[in-house]
Amino acid sequence: MSSNNKYIIQAAGLGAIAGLRTTFAPAIASHYLSRHPNAAISNSKLSFIQSPVTAIITKILSAGEIVGDKLPTTPDRIAFPQILGRIGSGMFVGATIYKANKQSLLTGALVGGASALAASFAAFYLRRYIDKLPHVKDAVTGAVEDVIAIGSGIALLSK
């Protein structure tokens, strides 16, 4: 895979993870970048993402999101405020990946945001379908979704 394809795939992949869980994509990116700092990011306004403190904070936010997602009053991921957060998260991680590769922040933001939007709707309707199957529990489906999001993010950045 060429390096050009690698960062497109990473930005789109992390954007999709943001579509599954808003805070997971920044947490995964921050975790990785705090252990593998990138010079292109170090000299930018995005440098905070490489901080160990940011990595801890984003992980705490992710744990809170997991708990909050299980509450019966939590709106659907495609509801207006939630979808904006997911798109914003995807845009942020997409821009970060593109900046790390000395590419356009705007292009990275568009790739990540579009991917987050698509993944939000895809995951919403897939979960809706799966949760209607016999013997399927919503909490189990959510846990599987969390594992997929975390595992995919780690795999995307470790290549």
C-alpha positions in Angstrom: 0.0 0.0 0.0 1.4 3.4 -0.9 1.9 6.0 1.8 -0.8 8.1 0.1 -3.3 5.3 0.5 -2.2 4.7 4.1 -3.2 8.1 5.4 -6.4 8.2 3.4 -7.4 4.8 4.9 -6.3 5.9 8.4 -8.3 9.2 8.2 -11.4 7.4 6.8 -11.1 4.6 9.2 -10.7 6.8 12.3 -13.6 8.9 10.9 -15.7 5.7 10.7 -14.8 4.9 14.3 -16.0 8.4 15.3 -19.2 7.5 13.6 -19.5 4.5 16.0 -18.3 6.2 19.1 -17.6 10.0 19.1 -14.7 10.0 21.6 -13.0 6.7 20.6 -11.3 8.1 17.5 -9.6 11.0 19.3 -8.7 8.7 22.2 -7.1 6.2 19.9 -5.3 8.9 17.9 -4.1 10.6 21.1 -3.0 7.3 22.7 -0.9 6.4 19.6 0.5 9.9 19.1 1.5 10.3 22.7 3.7 7.2 22.3 4.8 8.0 18.8 5.0 11.8 18.5 5.0 13.2 15.0 7.1 16.2 14.1 4.6 17.7 11.7 2.0 17.8 14.5 4.5 18.9 17.1 4.9 22.2 15.3 1.2 22.9 14.9 -1.9 23.9 16.8 -2.8 20.2 17.0 0.3 19.4 19.1 -1.9 18.9 22.2 -3.2 15.6 20.8 0.3 14.1 21.4 0.2 15.0 25.1 0.0 12.1 27.6 -2.5 14.2 29.5 -4.7 14.5 26.4 -4.5 10.7 26.0 -5.7 10.2 29.5 -8.5 12.7 29.2 -9.8 11.3 26.0 -9.8 7.8 27.4 -11.9 9.0 30.4 -14.3 10.7 28.0 -14.6 7.4 26.1 -15.4 5.5 29.3 -18.1 8.1 30.0 -19.5 7.7 26.5 -19.7 3.9 26.9 -21.7 4.4 30.1 -23.8 7.3 28.7 -24.7 5.3 25.6 -26.3 2.6 27.7 -28.8 5.0 29.4 -32.4 4.8 28.1 -32.6 8.6 27.7 -29.6 8.7 25.3 -30.7 10.0 21.9 -30.0 8.0 18.7 -26.6 8.6 17.2 -28.2 10.1 14.1 -30.1 12.7 16.1 -29.0 16.3 15.4 -26.6 17.0 18.3 -25.1 13.6 18.3 -24.4 13.4 14.5 -22.7 16.8 14.7 -20.4 15.6 17.4 -19.5 12.5 15.4 -18.9 14.5 12.3 -16.7 16.9 14.2 -14.8 14.1 15.8 -14.2 12.5 12.4 -13.1 15.8 11.0 -10.7 16.4 13.8 -9.0 13.0 13.5 -9.0 13.2 9.7 -7.3 16.6 9.9 -4.8 15.2 12.4 -3.8 12.2 10.3 -3.4 14.4 7.2 -1.3 17.0 9.2 0.9 14.1 10.4 1.5 13.3 6.8 2.1 16.9 5.7 -1.1 17.0 3.7 -4.1 19.4 3.6 -6.0 19.8 6.9 -9.1 20.6 5.0 -8.9 17.4 2.9 -8.3 15.3 6.0 -11.2 17.0 7.8 -13.5 16.3 4.8 -12.4 12.6 4.6 -12.8 12.0 8.3 -16.1 13.9 8.6 -17.7 12.2 5.6 -16.6 8.8 6.9 -18.1 9.6 10.3 -21.4 10.6 8.8 -21.6 7.5 6.6 -20.6 5.2 9.5 -23.1 6.8 11.9 -26.0 6.0 9.6 -24.7 2.6 8.6 -24.1 1.6 12.3 -27.5 3.0 13.4 -29.5 1.0 10.8 -27.3 -2.1 11.3 -27.8 -2.0 15.1 -31.5 -1.4 14.6 -31.7 -4.6 12.4 -29.5 -6.7 14.6 -31.3 -5.7 17.8 -34.6 -7.1 16.4 -33.1 -10.6 15.9 -34.2 -13.2 18.4 -32.0 -13.6 21.5 -29.9 -10.5 20.8 -29.4 -8.0 23.6 -28.7 -4.4 22.9 -25.9 -4.2 25.5 -24.1 -7.2 23.9 -24.4 -5.5 20.5 -23.0 -2.3 21.9 -20.1 -4.1 23.5 -19.3 -5.8 20.3 -19.4 -2.4 18.5 -17.0 -1.0 21.1 -14.5 -3.9 20.7 -14.7 -3.5 16.9 -14.1 0.3 17.2 -11.1 0.0 19.5 -9.6 -3.0 17.7 -10.0 -1.3 14.3 -8.4 1.9 15.5 -5.4 0.2 16.9 -4.9 -1.8 13.8 -5.3 1.3 11.6 -2.5 3.2 13.4 -0.1 0.4 14.0 0.5 -0.3 10.4 
